[in-house]
Amino acid sequence: MSEFRITDNDSRTPQLQLPLMSLRDVVMFPRSIVPLFVGRDASVKAIETALSDFNKNIFLVAQRTPEVEKPLPGDLYVIGTVSKILQLLRLPDGTIKVLFEGLYRARWSPEKGFEPLPDDLEQDGLDFPFVSVSRLEKREAEGPEVDALVRTAHEALEQFGKSNNKIPSESLMAIMSLNEPGRLADALMPHLSADFSRKQELLEELDPIARLEQAYQLLQGEIEIASLEKKIKNRVKTQMEGNQREYYLNEQLKAINKEMGREEDPMAEVAELEEKLKAKNMPEENREKAMREIKKLRQIPPSSAEYTVVRNYVDWILDLPWNTLKKTDLDIENAREILEADHYGLKKPKERILEYLAVQKLVETVRGPILCLVGPPGVGKTSLSKSIARATNREFVRLSLGGVRDEAEIRGHRRTYVGALPGKIIQALKRVKFNNPVFCLDEVDKMSTDFRGDPSAALLEVLDPEQNYSFNDHYLDMDYDLSKVFFITTANSLHSIPLPLQDRMEIIALPGYLETEKMKIAKQFLVPKQIKAHGLKEENIVFSDNAVQDIIRRYTREAGVRNLERELAAVCRKTTMRLVEEDDLERSVRVTMQNLPGMLGVPKFTHGEKEEKALVGVSTGLAYTEVGGEMLMVETALMAGTGKVVITGKLGEVMQESAKAAFSYLRTRSDLFGLKKDFYKEIDIHVHVPEGAIPKDGPSAGITLATSMASALLNLPVSNDVAMTGEITLRGRVLPIGGLREKLLAAHRGMIKTVLIPEDNAKDLKDVPASILRDLKIIKVGSMDQVLEHALVCDDPEKIFSGREDAMCPIALSLQKDRQDEARHQ
């Protein structure tokens, strides 16, 4: 370790009395030139006194606490620097700028405090600190270690000078010329960024080697900081250059687009799409896929055809209501009132809707039900769907599937096709802008199949509650949640709906309206609606009950009320025309049965009515058609022949098979009926169902056909007050049928008193109005024998099965007598 010597306050080191100026946040080092701004009065007086009386010398020492305005001796450090004033410049605001040069270190004694001013200075009335200081002398160290430290400091200083432009080149060269460690450290310190307390420590460090080592450490820190600053500046510069380049290129693109007639910048549109996608409420997986498509847009020229394809795809994704749900109203009583106000009857569908709402009120995540409303045209299937939407405060969407034969109508097209679009399901959701509407799929039974696929199979995923939460449209090629959609399908019949599709749906039958229900619907809904639609007032037109009933019976033939509404509209039009022609808008017109033909013309339909008397071979059946229940007359004629059975009346295969089964039954029972076993070989049987232009089919006419044939063969009339329905087997069993409610209504309308129904249909009587059951005698039959006992007119019904000769077929008996007479003549 090199040696050094300090002489402090000994007899050989004289003490100097100098003015003292305290420094804030600044430490003055020997052999450094520093400019300072001075504003405190005491400091200004000390500088002025040093200039005039102390050969420009002054003692500069740092304050321990910079905030103190008038420091006391204890607020100052012990060691400071004796400095020389080189320049002084007075500024307009009263402060002065002073250039100081540090000369050497010195110490003073804060314990002794400030000394009194000399007599000659006191006379001037000056007031500033005045102290006695002792110079701290030292001897610079020598040796190889010192030379190495100095050389290392020079190299670091040179590197620091290259990375930092704050040090002037002249100052740098002057510092580089210093080889003494103490002097080199003192010259370095003013150029290093360090806290003033740290600099004070180095000022108080009297060992020149230790002082240079500490200065070297601070210099290395400055070099690292300067290097980081350079990296940051370069990075910022590069980024700014990139931004400027991008800005310049964007401006060029705008100019090019403007010249080409494209006012909007495609890249700006892409950025807008990206912002919309970030704000869109949608599944994260789908967002990421859409973001990849937007990135692809940036790389495709706007003039390319692929750009339009990708842009349309992104627009579809942004327009879909992925997780956007409309707040639903779960007020059960309010929903009940809406359903009752919009529709008369339809008890089961209404109950099912209210049950769903009740469940949804307790379970927030209930999946949407799949209801299938099945019934004839005009019974209110679609309008009921609208009422459900209104009752649940949801949007309503309707999609007609009638005639759809392309699977792409449901699942969409692949994006590789020209003009590709999503399926109708996704398109409708985009239109409605909510993901929980009431979605009515109309005419689901009218779909067909061809080489383009099976749309009913595509509907399986849409209508399956276990799958539709991840419905995959071919165009979107991503999962879409349909589980919150309330799907309602409608159909006219079930037999044309594939069984797998039926399995996904809850079937609710809307069989049609009874005549009494049509009357109430006409009075409560249709008549007020048409009066308003034709600009009439309630007092302008009055419908009598008989007139409305006549319109229902003689001018319409339907299960619903669509044609009824048309006929009522026609009456309202005629009335409006009369009021306008007569210019009497206050007149009241009463519509009755008598003036109805003048408005609607000749009645269009005649409902089946019973025969005036009992006839042989004529039986009355009951049929269920699209327009409700109808009475069906069956006639049988016998003639000499060779055993042919002719069936006419445009009957379907099922009815033809029923007729053959009925005839086979009669042949198997020929001995009980008193018929010869081969009676059929001598006669021909012709079975006819009138109104041959109307197609007829179904199994429920079996016992009617058998009764007509039996009546003709036994020559016993069929009661004109009895109607029947049921399917027959070869053994004569009577099987259950459908549409009992409508069939009984037809019998009631035709003034029938007794109706024969299968025993297994007794459970269906609970759906028949009590007013109908009161007027009809319902007889439950299980076999054809029971049917004949109640249907055929005979004094003693047991004679029918007695096998007596007088009960034989009249034509067979006539032929037998003819052969006997012929034999006697021979």
Phi, psi and omega in degrees: 000130180291155183265151172214164185225135178241134174242110185237113174061026174267177188293335183276347180253106183291147175269143179250144174255118186224155171294146181247134173237123180277144182249141176256123176058019181227140175236126181267130179250151174298152178060031175230147180246120186228129173274139181225145173263128186240131182228338182289142184299316182297321181291321179296318180294323179295320180293315180299320179293320179297323180293322187269327191237348185235031176055037177068013179268144181209152180258118180255124179222143184278147176278143176291323179238109185296337186285345184289127183281315179239088186291145172267172181304323180289347180273359184247151175288163183281320186256134177222200183229128172283124186233164180244138179276119181267317182216157176217133180226122179272134182257159184297333183278004178099346177276165178233147176255122186238137176257116182254148172238124179285135183256302182199164177286149177209157182237147173228171185247102177296338180295324179284339179080186178287144180270156177290151181288149174302160185299320183293333179277327181296332180296334180277355179071029181281151181221097178205162180293141180223123188226164172257129183239153178239132181287138176262104181268152180208164180242129182293142181278159179224167177128168182298322181297322179293319179298319179296320180294319180295317181296319179297320178295323178297317180297316179295322179294320178297317177296321179295322179295326180288325184269353183224123182266009183285331181271123177298150183298326180294316179296323180295318180293324179294319180290322180295337181281350181278133180244349176279132185299319182295311181296321179296319179295318180295324180288331181285322193303319181298340183265000181257143180271107179212158179295147185297331178291325177292320178294324178297323177298319179290329177294323181280348177283112184269348177280116185297325181290314178298324181292320180290322178298317179293321177296324179295319178300313178298324179295319177297320177298320178295323180295317179296317179298317179298322178296316178296319178299322180294318178298316180297316180297319178296319180295316178297320180296317179298318180295318179295321178296320178295318179296318179295321178296315180297319178298317181297315180293321178297319177296323177295318178299319178299317179296318179296314180299322180293320178295327181272004177088005177260105184289325184267145179277122180301324181292327176294323177296320179297317178297322178294320177298320180296319178295319178297320181294321179295326181274352184285136177274100185205164179302142185296323180299317179290326178297318181297319179295318178295324179295323176296323178293323179292321176298324177295326179300323182296334185264354182258132176298138181301335181281351181285147178294328180294331179299316180295321180297312181293320180297316178297322180296316179294321178299320178298316181297320182288332184275346183281143179274072189305302181239020180273112183245139175275136181294123183268152179265118184254031177277107185296316182294319178296319178296320179298317181296320180295315181296320180291325181288327184275332186220140174263137181079218179053051186297313184295312178301320180295319179298320181294321179295316181294326176296318179298317180296321179296319179293318181295331180292330180267328182242112186288332186259025180296137179280148183298137179285161176243099181262144176236111179268115184247129178178169181295168178296144173085008181271356175101029181292310182290318180294330176294323177298319177297320180294325178297318178298319180291322181290331181261003181059041177249162172287155181245132178232135178236133177228119180273126180259005180298123179082358179290126180227005181250126179299331181294340176296333180263311187266348182086171180262154172293148183292348180286344180276149176289133180072025181295144179218158173294170178289171182298330180297309181294322179298319181294321179294324176297321182293321186275340174069013174224150184260015178223048180278173165272116187251111181263115175263097186280148174055050181293343179273357183261006178287152179229177185230139172212199185293346181273003176118179183245103181296332179294326176291325178292332179287343182303317181288326180293320188260008178264112181300339180273354183235333192287359173288348178225050179294131183248108177276137184298324182287312180291324183055039175207157184288139177232135185274113177254007187291340181267358179278137178267096182275133173230123177253152177233149180205153176273332179209156183270334190294338179267001176266126180304144183300319177301326179287322176299326183295335180277350189241155174263113187279126174235117184274133171244086192291343184124168185263141172287164181299322179294323178292321177299322178300314182291322179296319180296317182289316188275330188241305193287313182298310177301323181295315182288326176299316179292319183295334182256015174072021180263165172255161182299329181278350180285332184216136180228123178265127172281157180298321180295325179293314179298319179295322179293321177297318181296318187276318192253346182245352177225152172217094185201160175276332180264208183229018184292311179292328177299319178295323178296317181293321176296323177296322178297318178297318179295323178296315179299318180295316179300317180299317181296317181295322181289318180296319181276354180053042179228084186283354179261359183289149177247129180249129179255126180264120181233176178297330184287317181267002181295316178301330178292338180264319185252355180087195182293139177306140185272333186228153171232120179287151179301136177234154183290157177294152180293330179214167179288132181236151176283132177080005180241115179241156182250120177250171178236130184235153177249118181241180179300331185261015177114201182275148179218151172275138186234115178273136177239127181244141177230131177237141179248145178206157178299139182186209185238018177097020178280146174241116181251131180236121182231170180116020181054056181269147176283176183298324183294316180291325177296320177293324177297320179296318178294321178295321179295318180294321178296322177300315182295324179294320180292339181254018185299324181293324178289329180276357182079022179261146176293153183296333181249031184298330186288345183283343184256000182226161169247141181245127178243116178254128183226139174247116184302173187059059185294345180282346182263122178296139180226140178199160179135156184274350190282000180263009184301309183288333177293317178296317181296321180294319179297316179294316181298322179298318181291318183289325182266356180057040177242130181290158176260133181301131179283354178263003183246130171239157187213160175206140180161155178262146184245148172250173180295336179272358179090011177285148178256119184260156182291161181227180178245171177069031183298321183301313181291325180293319178293327176296319178297319178296319179296319180293328181272012176066025176285144181257327184235136179231129176264125180232157177296150180299322184290350178267006181299328181294337183279352181293340181292340178273355182269134179303145181297329180296329178285316182294330180295327185267354183242145172262112183263123178244125181266127183237148180243346181219163180293331178299318178295323179298313183293325179298322182272337187266320184280141179272112183208137180303315180236102183303337181293336179296337182300324184250022184278340182077012181289153185294328182285356177261008183284167179302125183301320180292320178297319178297318180298318179294321179296318178295320179298318180293322179295316178298320180295323179291321179296321179297323180289000000 
